[in-house]
Amino acid sequence: MAKLKSLIWSTAAAAALVTPTIVQAHGIYFAQRAKQIAVIYGVGADDLESVKRQPNMESVQAWDTDLNPVGAQLRTNGPLVVLDTDEPPAIVSAVLQNGTWSWVPGGEIVKKTREEVPNSTKTETTIKYAVSIQGPLTKPVPLIPAQALQIVPVGKIPEKLGEPLTYRVTWMGKPVAGAGVINDFVNDPDAVEVKTRADGTVTFPVRNQGLNVIRAVLVTPSDNPAKTDRYEHTATLAFTLPHKPE
């Protein structure tokens, strides 16, 4: 948590939010893989190497139906990073400190700071957040302190695709306007972003009778311009609508 705060939680950065441009940011989200809860790193259909990013994953948490904490830890299982919990969870979450990246003239992207690549056309530090609803809840989805950027469903999740659902995007626990949100990070990653309203909300029809992954992006200013130009925060909310009985 201290590492996260040192990166982004200066007073100036929290107060002066920058409206993001349309991006195709990679993110992390939770999905079922062979009846296990896996952490997926990618964008769209890309399912990239989460294992090599596991050392930078932190704030792994889980809660039961009544929002009591449940023990949770990540484990490598072949090419997957899976989440083990002490009992079946209703909500799980994690954060990935994805490092600082520089765009070198000519198009190459390297994992280096602006100090290391002073001629970069852009340098940004990227942080990924993920929350997944895994089971029924007796209370609303809570604001999770480790999730600096978080997507929260407003009201009950519908039972069928096509029904409207409102989401509220929060930054450091408060609704944020101007965050860019897409409705289907897995199947429609190139969708034009919809910006959150003044109260932090956006409304979409539920896209899938199955896995739904909503993605939000917010860009905040740098508190260390010598190393990075800005911070790009990418959050996901995942939930699944059940199919008809076989």
C-alpha positions in Angstrom: 0.0 0.0 0.0 2.9 2.4 0.8 4.3 1.7 -2.7 0.9 2.7 -4.3 0.7 5.9 -2.2 4.3 6.9 -3.1 3.4 6.6 -6.8 0.1 8.4 -7.0 -1.3 9.8 -3.8 0.3 13.3 -3.7 -2.2 16.0 -2.9 -1.6 17.7 -6.2 -2.1 14.6 -8.3 -5.3 13.8 -6.5 -6.7 17.2 -6.9 -5.9 17.9 -10.6 -7.3 15.1 -12.8 -6.5 15.0 -16.5 -9.2 13.9 -18.9 -7.9 10.8 -20.7 -7.8 10.4 -24.4 -9.2 7.3 -26.1 -6.8 4.4 -25.2 -6.5 0.7 -25.6 -5.0 0.0 -22.2 -4.1 -3.4 -21.1 -5.7 -4.4 -17.8 -6.2 -7.2 -15.4 -9.4 -9.0 -14.6 -10.6 -12.2 -13.0 -12.1 -15.0 -15.0 -12.8 -18.7 -14.4 -10.2 -21.1 -15.9 -10.8 -24.8 -15.3 -13.0 -24.0 -12.3 -10.3 -21.8 -10.8 -10.3 -18.0 -10.4 -7.5 -16.7 -12.6 -5.9 -13.3 -12.9 -5.9 -12.4 -16.6 -3.6 -9.7 -18.1 -4.4 -8.5 -21.5 -6.9 -6.6 -23.7 -9.6 -8.0 -25.9 -8.9 -11.6 -26.8 -5.2 -11.3 -25.8 -4.4 -13.4 -22.7 -0.8 -12.4 -22.1 1.8 -13.6 -19.6 0.3 -13.0 -16.2 2.9 -15.2 -14.5 5.8 -12.9 -15.2 3.7 -10.0 -13.8 2.8 -11.8 -10.6 5.6 -10.3 -8.6 4.1 -6.9 -9.2 0.6 -7.9 -8.1 -0.4 -6.7 -4.6 -3.4 -5.9 -2.4 -5.0 -9.3 -3.2 -8.2 -9.5 -1.2 -11.4 -11.5 -0.9 -14.7 -11.3 0.9 -17.7 -13.6 1.6 -21.4 -13.0 0.9 -21.7 -10.8 4.0 -18.5 -8.9 3.2 -16.4 -10.6 5.9 -12.7 -10.8 4.8 -11.6 -14.2 3.4 -8.0 -15.3 3.3 -6.7 -15.1 -0.3 -3.3 -15.6 -2.0 -2.0 -15.9 -5.5 -0.4 -19.1 -6.9 1.3 -19.9 -10.1 -0.4 -22.9 -11.9 1.4 -23.5 -15.2 0.9 -20.5 -17.4 -1.8 -19.1 -15.1 -1.9 -17.0 -11.9 -4.8 -18.4 -9.9 -6.4 -17.2 -6.7 -6.7 -19.5 -3.7 -9.1 -18.6 -1.0 -9.9 -20.1 2.4 -13.6 -20.3 1.5 -15.6 -19.6 -1.6 -15.5 -15.8 -2.1 -18.2 -13.4 -3.2 -15.8 -10.6 -4.2 -12.1 -10.7 -5.1 -9.7 -7.8 -5.9 -6.1 -7.1 -6.8 -3.8 -4.4 -8.0 -0.9 -4.6 -10.5 1.9 -2.1 -10.4 2.7 -2.4 -14.1 5.7 0.0 -14.1 6.8 3.0 -16.1 6.9 2.9 -19.9 8.4 5.2 -22.5 7.6 5.6 -26.2 10.8 5.9 -28.1 10.8 8.0 -31.4 10.1 5.4 -34.1 7.4 3.6 -32.2 9.1 1.2 -29.8 7.8 1.1 -26.2 10.4 0.3 -23.5 10.0 -0.2 -19.8 12.1 2.8 -18.8 11.6 6.1 -17.1 12.0 9.6 -18.7 15.3 9.9 -17.0 16.5 6.8 -18.8 14.9 7.8 -22.1 15.0 11.7 -22.2 13.9 11.8 -25.8 10.8 9.8 -25.3 7.6 11.1 -26.9 5.6 10.0 -23.9 6.4 8.3 -20.6 3.7 7.0 -18.3 3.4 4.9 -15.2 0.6 2.4 -15.3 -1.4 0.8 -12.5 -4.1 -1.8 -13.0 -7.0 -2.6 -10.7 -9.4 -5.4 -10.7 -12.6 -6.3 -8.8 -14.8 -9.4 -9.6 -18.1 -10.4 -8.2 -17.9 -14.1 -7.8 -21.1 -14.9 -5.9 -24.3 -13.5 -4.3 -24.0 -10.5 -1.9 -26.2 -9.4 1.0 -24.8 -5.9 0.8 -23.7 -3.5 -2.0 -20.2 -3.9 -3.5 -18.0 -1.8 -1.1 -15.4 0.8 -1.9 -12.1 -1.0 -1.5 -9.3 1.3 -0.2 -6.6 -0.4 -2.3 -8.6 0.2 -5.5 -7.7 3.8 -6.1 -9.8 3.6 -9.3 -12.9 1.4 -8.9 -16.0 0.6 -10.8 -19.1 -0.1 -8.6 -22.5 -1.3 -9.9 -25.3 0.9 -8.8 -28.2 -1.3 -7.7 -28.8 -4.9 -8.5 -27.1 -6.6 -11.4 -29.8 -7.7 -14.0 -30.3 -11.4 -14.7 -30.4 -11.1 -18.5 -28.2 -9.4 -21.1 -29.6 -6.3 -22.7 -31.0 -4.9 -19.5 -29.5 -1.5 -18.4 -27.0 -1.3 -15.5 -25.6 1.9 -14.1 -22.0 1.9 -12.8 -20.3 4.5 -10.6 -16.5 5.1 -11.1 -14.7 6.3 -8.1 -11.2 7.8 -7.6 -9.8 7.5 -4.1 -13.3 6.8 -2.8 -15.1 9.6 -4.5 -17.2 9.7 -7.7 -15.1 11.0 -10.6 -16.3 12.7 -13.8 -14.6 12.2 -17.2 -13.3 8.7 -16.7 -13.4 6.8 -20.0 -15.5 3.6 -19.8 -16.2 0.8 -22.2 -18.8 -1.9 -21.7 -17.0 -5.1 -22.9 -13.2 -5.1 -22.4 -12.9 -8.7 -23.6 -15.1 -8.8 -26.8 -15.2 -5.1 -27.8 -12.0 -3.5 -26.6 -11.9 -0.9 -29.4 -15.3 0.6 -28.5 -15.5 4.4 -28.2 -15.3 5.3 -24.5 -18.2 6.8 -22.7 -17.2 9.5 -20.2 -18.6 9.4 -16.7 -21.1 12.1 -15.7 -20.6 14.6 -12.9 -21.7 12.0 -10.4 -19.3 9.4 -11.7 -21.9 7.3 -13.3 -22.4 5.8 -16.7 -25.1 3.4 -17.9 -24.8 0.5 -20.4 -27.0 -2.5 -21.4 -25.5 -5.7 -19.9 -23.5 -7.1 -22.8 -23.1 -10.8 -22.2 -25.1 -13.7 -20.8 -21.8 -14.9 -19.4 -18.6 -13.0 -18.5 -18.9 -9.2 -18.4 -15.8 -7.1 -17.9 -16.3 -3.4 -17.7 -13.2 -1.2 -18.0 -12.5 2.4 -16.9 -9.4 4.5 -17.5 -8.3 7.7 -15.7 -5.2 9.7 -16.3 -3.7 11.8 -13.5 -0.7 14.2 -13.5 2.8 13.3 -12.5 4.2 14.1 -9.1 7.7 13.3 -10.4 8.1 14.8 -13.9 11.7 13.7 -14.0 10.6 10.0 -14.1 7.1 10.0 -15.7 4.8 12.4 -17.5 1.6 11.0 -16.0 -0.1 8.1 -14.4 -2.6 5.9 -16.3 -5.0 4.0 -14.0 -7.0 1.2 -15.5 -9.8 -0.5 -13.5 -12.1 -3.5 -14.3 -15.2 -4.9 -12.8 -16.1 -8.4 -13.8 -19.3 -10.4 -13.1 -21.0 -13.3 -14.8 -24.6 -13.9 -15.8 -25.6 -17.6 -15.6 -26.8 -19.4 -18.6 -29.9 -21.6 -18.8 -29.6 -25.0 -17.1 -28.3 -27.7 -19.4 
